[in-house]
């Protein structure tokens, strides 16, 4: 597997994160990476990688931080 093919899988537990916050974050960061959204019974799932492979881990952290911030602004997961 090459570095360019490396994806990171993120899971945002439904009890703690708003699904709309994940949608918003992916739209904001779309120009920096490739994102695939899915759902599990207990979590919102994001499979992602940065357009610059060396930045994938940083992009994952920035996305997660943004999701947290938007969830807090919305008053929580619900």
Residue, then its C-alpha position, 0 to 999 in steps of 0.5 A: x500500500x502506498x502512502x497516497x492510498x492511506x485512509x483514516x477511519x473516524x467514528x463520532x458516537x451519536x450520544x456525543x456528536x451531532x450528525x449535522x456537525x459532521x456534514x458541515x465539517x466535511x463540506x468545509x474541509x472538502x477541498x483538502x481531502x476525500x471523504x466517505x460518510x457512513x453510519x453505524x448503529x451507534x456512530x457517524x463514520x467518516x473514512x478520509x484522506x488528505x489530498x496531500x498524503x503527509x497531511x492526512x493525520x492533521x486533517x483528521x484532527x482538524x476535522x474532528x475538532x471542527x465537528x466538536x466545535x459545531x456540536x457544542x455551538x448547536x447545544x449537543x448531539x440532539 
